[in-house]
């Protein structure tokens, strides 16, 4: 995710574009003349992080009510402090984003006007060496977005069989030399279990042929990405979360996704295509309402950050933005 550790370092990725995409959904209730009949305009930030997108949207849309969701307890604490000036317009909930329907129900709302997902690892997690997400700093091999539960990266590299390590490195990290890296890990852990990121970085580097190490940056990045995805069950969770979140939108509501990994973006593209396409036979002259799509695509393909934004914020390099709007109940 493109979130900054402090609001002075850089703005979140595609901040203005995200606001512009939500503007039609967040402005519709302002057309109600009778304030007594006006409903809350509710927005869910499904990956709250440090609250950068949330703060900007609450500032831009002064009738907005925010429900921020994050699985990282530290993110909830930091974002709550940042959003305190907005009072009861902002609430933060410690949960995984596939629990968003329950979070919305528990907050007392039947539906929401917008949902944002800024996927992947946050700056809070990436920049804190003790969390073990970054291959550039030596730290305990953890990588859990919620450090209080689940398997750590150390548990995985020390216990998974070679075949399973190969699978996750190839599938989640798109590592060409997955079997070589997995074999090296299994061989080295026989001498002593892995506890630090620095040792894993060394083993991965030595397992990859010298010629392949000359391009593409740090050779460990694909292994660390794959381990992080496995530790946090990110892709399976995303497959559950996205359809569930779409069902929480009111008519006219929009959902925006910022993805940084090809597999996350592929899932997003497939789900968006399925909900924005009619299920009626192609030769049917009139599409009955029950077979008409409930959503329409707002973006054409995946939008990328501009060269100017990438120059300012390197974490915008791989972002892919997609958005849909609900058009039928």
Residue frames as qw, qx, qy, qz and C-alpha x, y, z in Angstrom:
[[0.000, 0.888, 0.460, 0.000, 0.00, 0.00, 0.00],
 [0.430, 0.467, -0.027, 0.772, 1.14, 3.48, -0.62],
 [0.415, -0.865, -0.249, -0.131, 0.67, 4.89, 2.87],
 [0.319, 0.630, -0.404, 0.582, 3.15, 7.16, 4.57],
 [0.551, -0.254, -0.645, 0.465, 4.46, 6.75, 8.09],
 [0.079, -0.538, -0.341, 0.767, 3.83, 10.41, 8.75],
 [0.427, 0.787, 0.439, -0.078, 1.59, 12.74, 6.81],
 [0.013, 0.895, -0.243, -0.374, 4.63, 14.84, 5.89],
 [0.490, -0.296, 0.711, 0.408, 6.54, 12.16, 3.97],
 [0.118, 0.038, -0.665, -0.737, 4.20, 11.63, 1.01],
 [0.648, 0.061, 0.151, -0.744, 0.52, 11.37, 0.25],
 [0.683, 0.062, 0.722, -0.092, -1.18, 8.00, -0.26],
 [0.246, -0.025, 0.752, 0.611, -1.13, 6.55, -3.76],
 [0.049, -0.383, -0.665, -0.640, -3.56, 8.08, -6.28],
 [0.057, -0.373, -0.616, 0.692, -5.13, 10.22, -3.56],
 [0.286, 0.335, -0.035, -0.897, -6.84, 12.78, -5.81],
 [0.403, 0.057, -0.738, -0.538, -8.04, 10.16, -8.27],
 [0.224, -0.276, -0.908, 0.220, -9.59, 8.11, -5.46],
 [0.088, 0.421, 0.436, -0.791, -11.44, 11.17, -4.20],
 [0.340, 0.278, -0.341, -0.831, -12.69, 12.04, -7.67],
 [0.339, -0.063, -0.891, -0.297, -13.98, 8.50, -8.21],
 [0.178, -0.397, -0.825, 0.361, -15.99, 8.57, -4.97],
 [0.071, 0.122, 0.103, -0.985, -17.32, 12.12, -5.44],
 [0.460, -0.162, -0.484, -0.727, -20.55, 11.14, -7.31],
 [0.584, -0.325, -0.744, 0.010, -21.44, 8.56, -4.65],
 [0.369, -0.306, -0.527, 0.702, -20.64, 10.81, -1.72],
 [0.061, 0.048, -0.023, -0.997, -22.46, 13.86, -3.09],
 [0.263, -0.342, -0.733, -0.526, -25.83, 12.29, -3.89],
 [0.339, -0.581, -0.693, 0.259, -27.32, 12.65, -0.39],
 [0.178, -0.316, -0.148, 0.920, -26.61, 16.37, -0.40],
 [0.154, -0.200, -0.525, -0.813, -29.40, 16.78, -2.96],
 [0.318, -0.555, -0.768, 0.042, -31.97, 15.92, -0.29],
 [0.047, -0.617, -0.040, -0.785, -33.69, 19.18, 0.63],
 [0.674, -0.630, -0.052, -0.383, -35.19, 18.01, 3.91],
 [0.127, 0.566, -0.737, 0.347, -32.40, 17.50, 6.44],
 [0.660, -0.240, 0.522, -0.485, -34.69, 15.34, 8.55],
 [0.942, 0.242, 0.149, -0.176, -34.81, 12.74, 5.77],
 [0.401, 0.742, -0.537, 0.011, -31.10, 12.84, 4.97],
 [0.979, -0.179, -0.055, 0.086, -29.23, 9.58, 5.41],
 [0.452, -0.709, 0.441, 0.315, -25.63, 9.22, 6.50],
 [0.702, 0.625, -0.339, -0.048, -23.16, 8.89, 3.66],
 [0.763, -0.509, 0.398, 0.026, -21.06, 5.99, 4.90],
 [0.568, 0.661, -0.491, -0.006, -17.64, 5.06, 3.56],
 [0.908, -0.362, 0.196, 0.079, -15.62, 1.97, 4.43],
 [0.273, 0.745, -0.609, 0.002, -11.84, 2.01, 4.18],
 [0.981, -0.106, -0.109, -0.123, -11.21, -1.71, 4.16],
 [0.813, 0.059, -0.189, 0.547, -7.44, -1.30, 4.56],
 [0.205, -0.967, -0.153, -0.004, -7.20, 1.68, 6.90],
 [0.691, 0.274, -0.196, 0.639, -3.45, 1.58, 7.55],
 [0.333, -0.209, -0.310, 0.866, -2.33, 4.95, 8.90],
 [0.132, 0.738, 0.563, -0.347, -5.51, 6.63, 7.68],
 [0.198, -0.283, 0.314, 0.885, -4.11, 8.69, 4.81],
 [0.098, -0.303, -0.692, -0.648, -6.92, 8.08, 2.32],
 [0.279, -0.649, -0.701, 0.098, -9.50, 8.24, 5.12],
 [0.255, -0.572, -0.201, 0.754, -8.27, 11.61, 6.39],
 [0.058, -0.117, 0.426, 0.895, -8.31, 13.12, 2.90],
 [0.196, -0.405, -0.757, -0.473, -11.83, 11.88, 2.14],
 [0.305, -0.669, -0.599, 0.317, -13.23, 13.01, 5.50],
 [0.205, -0.467, -0.004, 0.860, -11.71, 16.44, 4.85],
 [0.025, -0.001, -0.568, -0.823, -13.02, 16.70, 1.30],
 [0.423, -0.404, -0.637, -0.502, -16.54, 15.41, 2.01],
 [0.084, -0.298, 0.526, -0.792, -17.82, 17.01, 5.19],
 [0.766, -0.162, 0.075, -0.618, -20.97, 14.83, 5.47],
 [0.709, 0.239, -0.661, -0.053, -19.00, 11.58, 5.28],
 [0.728, -0.515, 0.366, -0.265, -19.02, 8.95, 8.03],
 [0.447, 0.533, -0.718, -0.020, -16.04, 6.58, 8.01],
 [0.914, -0.321, 0.226, -0.100, -15.73, 2.97, 9.10],
 [0.288, 0.709, -0.644, -0.015, -12.04, 2.08, 8.97],
 [0.978, -0.153, 0.103, -0.096, -11.05, -1.60, 8.98],
 [0.376, 0.668, -0.632, 0.109, -7.58, -3.06, 9.48],
 [0.921, -0.187, -0.342, 0.024, -6.24, -6.36, 10.77],
 [0.561, 0.232, -0.410, 0.681, -3.16, -4.68, 12.27],
 [0.425, -0.757, -0.450, 0.210, -3.82, -3.48, 15.85],
 [0.419, -0.384, 0.022, 0.822, -1.00, -0.94, 15.60],
 [0.087, 0.272, 0.485, 0.827, -2.56, 0.54, 12.46],
 [0.306, -0.713, -0.592, -0.217, -5.89, 0.88, 14.26],
 [0.486, -0.654, -0.271, 0.513, -4.20, 2.70, 17.14],
 [0.336, -0.211, 0.220, 0.891, -2.22, 5.06, 14.91],
 [0.015, -0.396, -0.582, -0.710, -5.14, 5.80, 12.57],
 [0.340, -0.741, -0.578, 0.036, -7.51, 6.41, 15.48],
 [0.397, -0.577, -0.107, 0.705, -5.14, 9.08, 16.78],
 [0.215, -0.020, 0.426, 0.879, -4.80, 10.65, 13.34],
 [0.168, -0.449, -0.638, -0.602, -8.56, 10.74, 12.74],
 [0.256, -0.467, -0.662, 0.527, -9.50, 11.94, 16.23],
 [0.036, 0.223, 0.023, -0.974, -10.21, 15.52, 15.01],
 [0.353, -0.137, -0.598, -0.707, -13.18, 14.16, 13.03],
 [0.474, -0.159, 0.494, -0.712, -14.90, 12.98, 16.21],
 [0.630, 0.122, 0.716, -0.276, -17.80, 10.58, 15.78],
 [0.655, 0.614, -0.178, -0.403, -17.56, 10.82, 12.00],
 [0.515, 0.500, -0.696, 0.003, -14.73, 8.24, 12.13],
 [0.813, -0.395, 0.366, -0.222, -14.57, 4.82, 13.75],
 [0.344, 0.542, -0.762, -0.087, -11.86, 2.16, 13.45],
 [0.920, -0.167, 0.182, -0.305, -12.41, -1.58, 13.75],
 [0.147, -0.524, 0.832, 0.112, -9.75, -4.26, 14.16],
 [0.818, 0.236, 0.479, -0.215, -10.87, -6.89, 11.64],
 [0.371, -0.102, 0.716, 0.582, -9.86, -8.55, 8.38],
 [0.294, 0.271, -0.195, -0.896, -11.50, -7.10, 5.29],
 [0.337, -0.147, -0.843, -0.394, -13.47, -10.24, 4.50],
 [0.189, -0.455, -0.769, 0.408, -15.43, -9.41, 7.69],
 [0.023, -0.036, -0.080, -0.996, -16.67, -6.08, 6.30],
 [0.430, -0.423, -0.571, -0.557, -20.35, -7.17, 6.03],
 [0.586, -0.516, -0.581, 0.230, -20.41, -7.98, 9.74],
 [0.346, -0.185, -0.203, 0.897, -18.57, -4.75, 10.59],
 [0.155, -0.225, -0.297, -0.915, -21.11, -2.67, 8.68],
 [0.551, -0.488, -0.605, -0.304, -24.05, -4.48, 10.28],
 [0.577, -0.420, -0.499, 0.491, -22.58, -4.09, 13.76],
 [0.200, -0.073, -0.061, 0.975, -22.15, -0.37, 13.11],
 [0.257, 0.546, 0.590, -0.537, -25.88, -0.13, 12.43],
 [0.292, 0.514, -0.297, -0.750, -25.88, 0.63, 8.70],
 [0.833, 0.297, 0.419, -0.205, -27.86, -1.34, 6.09],
 [0.766, 0.459, 0.209, 0.399, -25.52, -0.39, 3.22],
 [0.396, -0.618, 0.108, 0.671, -22.70, 2.03, 2.39],
 [0.439, 0.861, 0.041, -0.255, -21.94, 4.59, -0.31],
 [0.507, 0.730, -0.454, 0.059, -18.32, 3.64, -0.95],
 [0.885, -0.389, 0.219, 0.137, -15.64, 1.09, -0.14],
 [0.342, 0.814, -0.469, 0.017, -11.90, 1.42, -0.72],
 [0.938, -0.244, 0.154, 0.193, -9.28, -1.33, -0.72],
 [0.241, 0.848, -0.471, 0.034, -5.60, -0.34, -0.85],
 [0.991, -0.103, -0.078, -0.023, -4.12, -3.83, -0.95],
 [0.705, 0.403, -0.392, 0.433, -0.76, -5.24, 0.05],
 [0.621, -0.342, -0.395, 0.584, 1.67, -4.27, 2.78],
 [0.059, -0.975, -0.188, -0.106, 1.37, -0.82, 4.34],
 [0.334, 0.703, -0.355, 0.519, 4.14, 1.66, 4.96],
 [0.570, -0.639, 0.328, -0.399, 3.63, 1.16, 8.68],
 [0.961, -0.147, 0.233, 0.005, 4.49, -2.51, 8.30],
 [0.799, 0.489, -0.050, 0.345, 7.17, -2.12, 5.64],
 [0.210, 0.767, -0.294, 0.530, 9.07, 0.63, 7.41],
 [0.620, -0.626, 0.359, -0.307, 9.08, -1.02, 10.85],
 [0.350, 0.494, -0.796, -0.009, 12.14, -3.30, 10.78],
 [0.310, -0.196, 0.830, -0.420, 10.89, -5.38, 13.72],
 [0.770, 0.255, 0.256, -0.526, 7.92, -6.59, 11.64],
 [0.532, -0.211, 0.772, 0.277, 10.20, -8.45, 9.22],
 [0.649, 0.655, 0.349, -0.168, 8.48, -7.42, 5.96],
 [0.340, 0.893, -0.263, -0.130, 11.49, -5.70, 4.38],
 [0.951, 0.092, -0.011, 0.297, 14.35, -7.68, 2.90],
 [0.397, 0.711, -0.201, 0.544, 16.60, -4.62, 3.11],
 [0.260, -0.643, 0.458, -0.556, 16.75, -4.71, 6.92],
 [0.406, 0.042, -0.893, 0.189, 17.67, -7.53, 9.28],
 [0.514, -0.265, 0.262, -0.772, 14.73, -8.38, 11.53],
 [0.448, 0.006, 0.859, -0.247, 12.85, -11.34, 13.01],
 [0.154, -0.056, -0.781, -0.602, 11.08, -13.32, 10.29],
 [0.277, 0.326, 0.676, -0.600, 7.49, -12.44, 11.14],
 [0.085, -0.038, -0.587, -0.804, 5.49, -10.71, 8.33],
 [0.069, -0.555, -0.827, 0.062, 2.12, -11.10, 10.09],
 [0.058, -0.530, -0.207, -0.820, -0.16, -8.14, 9.50],
 [0.640, -0.647, 0.028, -0.413, -1.70, -9.01, 12.83],
 [0.340, 0.503, -0.739, 0.292, 1.34, -10.01, 14.89],
 [0.472, -0.294, 0.609, -0.566, -0.82, -11.62, 17.58],
 [0.819, 0.137, 0.469, -0.300, -2.16, -14.55, 15.54],
 [0.833, 0.539, -0.042, -0.117, -1.30, -17.10, 12.87],
 [0.880, -0.031, 0.144, 0.451, 1.88, -18.57, 11.44],
 [0.097, -0.860, 0.247, 0.437, 4.90, -16.33, 11.02],
 [0.620, 0.675, -0.380, -0.128, 7.25, -16.38, 8.04],
 [0.067, -0.535, 0.824, -0.174, 9.76, -18.22, 10.24],
 [0.689, 0.017, 0.643, -0.335, 7.19, -20.94, 10.91],
 [0.799, 0.545, 0.060, -0.247, 6.68, -21.39, 7.19],
 [0.466, 0.701, -0.540, 0.009, 10.32, -21.49, 6.08],
 [0.150, -0.464, 0.827, -0.281, 11.20, -23.84, 8.94],
 [0.552, 0.041, 0.756, -0.349, 8.33, -26.31, 8.57],
 [0.740, 0.510, 0.035, -0.437, 6.90, -26.35, 5.04],
 [0.801, -0.008, 0.513, 0.308, 8.14, -29.22, 2.85],
 [0.265, -0.299, 0.461, 0.792, 10.18, -28.33, -0.22],
 [0.142, 0.402, 0.764, 0.484, 7.29, -28.98, -2.60],
 [0.098, -0.844, -0.520, 0.084, 4.98, -26.60, -0.76],
 [0.284, -0.686, 0.095, 0.663, 7.65, -23.91, -0.51],
 [0.273, -0.022, 0.634, 0.723, 8.24, -24.27, -4.23],
 [0.074, 0.637, 0.721, 0.261, 4.53, -23.84, -4.93],
 [0.138, -0.897, -0.325, 0.268, 4.09, -20.64, -2.96],
 [0.325, -0.543, 0.300, 0.714, 7.32, -19.12, -4.29],
 [0.220, 0.128, 0.711, 0.655, 6.29, -19.87, -7.86],
 [0.020, -0.675, -0.700, -0.232, 2.60, -18.95, -7.50],
 [0.239, -0.904, -0.306, 0.182, 2.73, -15.96, -5.15],
 [0.342, -0.724, 0.244, 0.546, 6.20, -14.65, -5.90],
 [0.723, 0.687, 0.007, -0.065, 6.41, -15.61, -9.57],
 [0.331, -0.717, 0.587, 0.181, 9.93, -16.80, -8.81],
 [0.728, 0.489, -0.423, -0.228, 11.53, -18.55, -11.80],
 [0.430, 0.360, -0.784, 0.265, 13.98, -20.38, -9.56],
 [0.671, -0.472, 0.108, -0.562, 11.40, -21.44, -6.96],
 [0.974, -0.122, -0.192, 0.006, 12.58, -25.04, -6.69],
 [0.621, 0.340, -0.380, 0.595, 16.21, -23.99, -6.25],
 [0.160, -0.537, 0.307, -0.769, 15.33, -21.46, -3.56],
 [0.828, -0.370, -0.003, -0.421, 13.09, -23.96, -1.74],
 [0.925, 0.046, -0.305, 0.223, 15.79, -26.63, -1.83],
 [0.377, 0.439, -0.396, 0.713, 18.34, -24.19, -0.44],
 [0.450, -0.526, 0.206, -0.692, 16.01, -23.20, 2.41],
 [0.946, -0.241, -0.093, -0.197, 15.34, -26.82, 3.35],
 [0.799, 0.233, -0.352, 0.429, 19.06, -27.61, 3.21],
 [0.179, 0.487, -0.365, 0.773, 20.04, -24.65, 5.39],
 [0.595, -0.505, 0.118, -0.614, 17.33, -25.11, 8.00],
 [0.930, -0.108, -0.346, 0.059, 18.67, -28.60, 8.67],
 [0.529, 0.230, -0.429, 0.695, 21.70, -26.91, 10.23],
 [0.090, -0.286, -0.511, 0.805, 19.71, -24.32, 12.19],
 [0.186, 0.735, 0.652, 0.005, 16.22, -22.86, 11.94],
 [0.228, 0.460, 0.182, 0.839, 15.74, -19.51, 10.25],
 [0.264, -0.669, -0.531, 0.448, 15.04, -16.67, 12.65],
 [0.086, -0.671, 0.026, 0.736, 16.18, -13.54, 10.82],
 [0.618, 0.748, 0.161, -0.183, 15.51, -11.93, 7.47],
 [0.069, 0.813, -0.529, -0.231, 19.22, -11.34, 6.77],
 [0.414, -0.255, 0.866, 0.118, 20.03, -15.05, 6.73],
 [0.626, 0.489, 0.601, -0.089, 17.11, -15.78, 4.43],
 [0.362, 0.886, -0.118, -0.265, 18.22, -12.99, 2.06],
 [0.124, -0.640, 0.726, 0.219, 21.68, -14.56, 1.88],
 [0.525, 0.036, 0.850, 0.029, 20.33, -18.04, 1.17],
 [0.580, 0.691, 0.394, -0.176, 17.99, -16.80, -1.55],
 [0.215, 0.871, -0.338, -0.283, 20.72, -14.75, -3.22],
 [0.227, -0.478, 0.829, 0.183, 23.10, -17.70, -3.31],
 [0.582, 0.230, 0.777, -0.068, 20.40, -20.01, -4.72],
 [0.540, 0.789, 0.214, -0.200, 19.68, -17.79, -7.73],
 [0.778, 0.237, 0.207, 0.543, 22.15, -17.95, -10.66],
 [0.350, -0.448, 0.018, 0.822, 24.56, -15.02, -10.85],
 [0.121, 0.183, 0.531, 0.818, 23.36, -14.01, -14.31],
 [0.239, -0.663, -0.639, -0.308, 19.77, -13.68, -13.05],
 [0.435, -0.667, -0.364, 0.482, 20.89, -11.54, -10.11],
 [0.372, -0.058, 0.175, 0.910, 22.27, -8.80, -12.35],
 [0.203, -0.264, -0.323, -0.886, 18.83, -7.39, -13.21],
 [0.519, -0.490, -0.608, -0.347, 15.50, -6.94, -11.51],
 [0.369, -0.704, 0.237, -0.559, 16.62, -5.52, -8.18],
 [0.330, -0.427, 0.766, -0.349, 17.08, -7.47, -4.98],
 [0.439, 0.069, -0.842, -0.307, 16.69, -11.19, -5.77],
 [0.073, -0.163, -0.876, 0.448, 14.92, -11.74, -2.43],
 [0.341, 0.079, 0.115, -0.930, 11.94, -9.52, -3.15],
 [0.641, -0.023, -0.541, -0.545, 9.93, -12.28, -4.84],
 [0.499, -0.116, -0.824, 0.242, 10.53, -14.72, -1.98],
 [0.028, -0.143, -0.530, 0.836, 9.56, -12.14, 0.64],
 [0.475, 0.040, -0.169, -0.863, 6.43, -11.24, -1.32],
 [0.639, -0.069, -0.710, -0.288, 5.42, -14.88, -1.58],
 [0.369, -0.142, -0.780, 0.485, 5.97, -15.51, 2.13],
 [0.158, 0.089, 0.300, -0.936, 4.00, -12.41, 3.09],
 [0.587, -0.010, -0.366, -0.722, 1.04, -13.48, 0.94],
 [0.630, -0.110, -0.768, -0.020, 1.12, -16.98, 2.44],
 [0.213, -0.068, -0.662, 0.716, 1.50, -15.75, 6.02],
 [0.253, 0.212, 0.296, -0.896, -1.52, -13.47, 5.73],
 [0.360, 0.383, 0.849, 0.048, -3.59, -15.68, 3.40],
 [0.095, 0.445, -0.034, -0.890, -4.00, -12.60, 1.24],
 [0.241, 0.096, -0.653, -0.711, -5.29, -14.06, -2.02],
 [0.240, -0.365, -0.898, -0.061, -7.84, -16.45, -0.55],
 [0.079, -0.544, -0.510, 0.662, -9.04, -13.69, 1.76],
 [0.125, 0.343, -0.235, -0.901, -9.34, -11.29, -1.19],
 [0.227, -0.127, -0.826, -0.500, -11.40, -13.80, -3.18],
 [0.220, -0.543, -0.787, 0.191, -13.87, -13.90, -0.28],
 [0.152, -0.506, -0.299, 0.795, -13.74, -10.21, 0.59],
 [0.029, 0.128, -0.367, -0.921, -14.40, -8.57, -2.77],
 [0.284, -0.370, -0.732, -0.497, -17.77, -10.19, -3.65],
 [0.357, -0.575, -0.660, 0.326, -18.93, -9.75, -0.04],
 [0.172, -0.405, -0.112, 0.891, -18.01, -6.06, -0.08],
 [0.102, -0.102, -0.539, -0.830, -19.83, -5.48, -3.38],
 [0.324, -0.513, -0.775, -0.178, -23.00, -6.79, -1.78],
 [0.323, -0.559, -0.470, 0.602, -22.71, -4.07, 0.89],
 [0.109, -0.069, 0.199, 0.972, -22.97, -1.17, -1.57],
 [0.373, 0.610, 0.484, -0.505, -26.18, 0.79, -1.98],
 [0.559, 0.618, 0.441, 0.333, -27.37, 1.64, -5.50],
 [0.180, 0.950, -0.045, 0.250, -25.12, 4.45, -6.71],
 [0.592, -0.720, 0.342, 0.118, -22.32, 3.35, -4.38],
 [0.628, 0.665, -0.401, 0.042, -18.81, 2.74, -5.68],
 [0.856, -0.426, 0.226, 0.188, -15.98, 0.37, -4.84],
 [0.384, 0.840, -0.381, 0.051, -12.36, 1.25, -5.66],
 [0.934, -0.254, 0.126, 0.216, -9.40, -1.14, -5.55],
 [0.187, 0.846, -0.499, -0.010, -5.70, -0.29, -5.57],
 [0.982, -0.101, 0.136, 0.085, -3.76, -3.50, -6.26],
 [0.039, -0.844, 0.514, 0.151, 0.01, -3.87, -6.36],
 [0.379, -0.252, 0.881, 0.131, 0.36, -7.54, -7.32],
 [0.330, 0.146, -0.651, -0.667, -0.68, -9.15, -10.59],
 [0.233, -0.242, -0.942, -0.009, -2.63, -11.91, -8.85],
 [0.046, 0.488, 0.552, -0.675, -4.64, -9.45, -6.73],
 [0.266, 0.408, -0.198, -0.851, -5.39, -7.38, -9.81],
 [0.260, 0.023, -0.856, -0.447, -6.39, -10.48, -11.76],
 [0.090, -0.406, -0.868, 0.271, -8.91, -11.49, -9.09],
 [0.123, 0.526, 0.261, -0.800, -10.28, -7.94, -9.05],
 [0.255, 0.287, -0.518, -0.764, -10.61, -7.86, -12.84],
 [0.217, -0.134, -0.939, -0.229, -12.40, -11.22, -12.92],
 [0.037, -0.498, -0.743, 0.445, -14.89, -10.31, -10.17],
 [0.165, 0.510, 0.044, -0.843, -15.62, -6.90, -11.69],
 [0.241, 0.158, -0.697, -0.657, -16.16, -8.47, -15.11],
 [0.154, -0.271, -0.950, -0.028, -18.57, -11.05, -13.72],
 [0.001, -0.586, -0.622, 0.520, -20.77, -8.52, -11.88],
 [0.161, 0.574, -0.077, -0.799, -20.84, -6.00, -14.74],
 [0.179, 0.152, -0.787, -0.570, -21.85, -8.48, -17.46],
 [0.737, -0.007, 0.042, -0.675, -25.38, -9.64, -18.20],
 [0.372, -0.151, 0.915, -0.048, -26.19, -13.31, -17.72],
 [0.700, 0.483, 0.275, -0.449, -28.81, -13.21, -20.47],
 [0.740, 0.209, 0.523, 0.369, -28.27, -15.12, -23.75],
 [0.251, -0.294, 0.292, 0.875, -26.55, -12.97, -26.37],
 [0.024, -0.248, -0.667, -0.702, -29.42, -13.20, -28.86],
 [0.103, -0.647, -0.702, 0.279, -32.09, -12.10, -26.35],
 [0.195, 0.644, 0.284, 0.683, -33.62, -8.87, -27.74],
 [0.324, -0.749, 0.087, -0.572, -34.60, -7.49, -24.32],
 [0.420, 0.149, -0.766, 0.463, -32.68, -8.27, -21.15],
 [0.555, -0.678, -0.427, -0.223, -35.02, -8.88, -18.20],
 [0.211, -0.844, 0.291, -0.397, -34.09, -7.01, -15.01],
 [0.842, -0.457, 0.279, -0.060, -33.17, -10.19, -13.13],
 [0.888, 0.146, 0.194, 0.391, -30.50, -10.98, -15.77],
 [0.292, 0.883, -0.076, 0.359, -29.13, -7.46, -16.11],
 [0.596, 0.141, -0.458, 0.644, -25.79, -6.61, -14.49],
 [0.431, -0.812, -0.369, 0.136, -25.95, -5.00, -11.04],
 [0.424, -0.682, 0.149, 0.576, -22.71, -3.05, -11.54],
 [0.623, 0.764, 0.043, 0.163, -20.98, -1.01, -14.22],
 [0.740, -0.072, -0.019, 0.669, -17.28, -0.49, -14.74],
 [0.063, -0.964, -0.075, 0.248, -16.08, 3.04, -13.94],
 [0.192, -0.699, 0.549, 0.415, -12.50, 2.56, -15.13],
 [0.837, 0.492, -0.175, -0.166, -11.44, 1.22, -18.51],
 [0.777, 0.260, -0.458, 0.344, -8.92, -1.44, -17.69],
 [0.667, -0.552, -0.260, 0.429, -6.48, -0.80, -14.87],
 [0.146, 0.951, -0.062, 0.266, -5.30, 2.77, -14.29],
 [0.770, -0.039, -0.250, 0.585, -1.68, 3.44, -13.32],
 [0.317, -0.807, -0.105, 0.487, 0.02, 6.25, -11.43],
 [0.439, 0.893, -0.063, 0.074, 1.51, 9.09, -13.43],
 [0.728, 0.307, -0.275, 0.548, 5.24, 9.43, -13.96],
 [0.035, -0.648, 0.256, -0.716, 5.18, 12.47, -11.68],
 [0.750, -0.520, 0.125, -0.389, 3.59, 10.55, -8.82],
 [0.969, -0.005, -0.139, 0.202, 5.96, 7.62, -9.26],
 [0.477, 0.514, -0.297, 0.648, 8.91, 10.02, -9.11],
 [0.297, -0.605, 0.283, -0.682, 7.58, 11.38, -5.81],
 [0.703, -0.287, 0.508, -0.407, 6.49, 8.06, -4.33],
 [0.188, 0.370, -0.873, -0.258, 8.20, 4.88, -5.51],
 [0.301, 0.118, 0.902, -0.286, 5.46, 2.73, -3.98],
 [0.572, 0.534, 0.197, -0.591, 3.13, 3.94, -6.72],
 [0.081, 0.453, -0.735, -0.498, 5.13, 2.17, -9.41],
 [0.065, -0.035, -0.976, -0.203, 3.13, -1.04, -9.46],
 [0.352, 0.309, 0.576, -0.670, -0.33, 0.24, -8.53],
 [0.106, -0.217, -0.761, -0.602, -3.33, -0.80, -10.64],
 [0.288, 0.189, 0.450, -0.824, -6.63, 0.97, -9.94],
 [0.183, -0.291, -0.806, -0.482, -10.06, -0.43, -10.84],
 [0.239, 0.137, 0.467, -0.840, -13.52, 0.82, -9.85],
 [0.136, -0.375, -0.828, -0.395, -17.18, -0.18, -10.23],
 [0.318, -0.074, 0.236, -0.915, -20.55, 1.39, -9.38],
 [0.190, 0.303, 0.920, -0.162, -23.67, -0.40, -8.26],
 [0.233, 0.011, -0.343, -0.910, -26.53, 0.36, -10.67],
 [0.682, -0.254, -0.442, -0.525, -29.22, -2.10, -9.49],
 [0.590, -0.479, 0.461, -0.457, -30.31, -3.69, -6.24]]
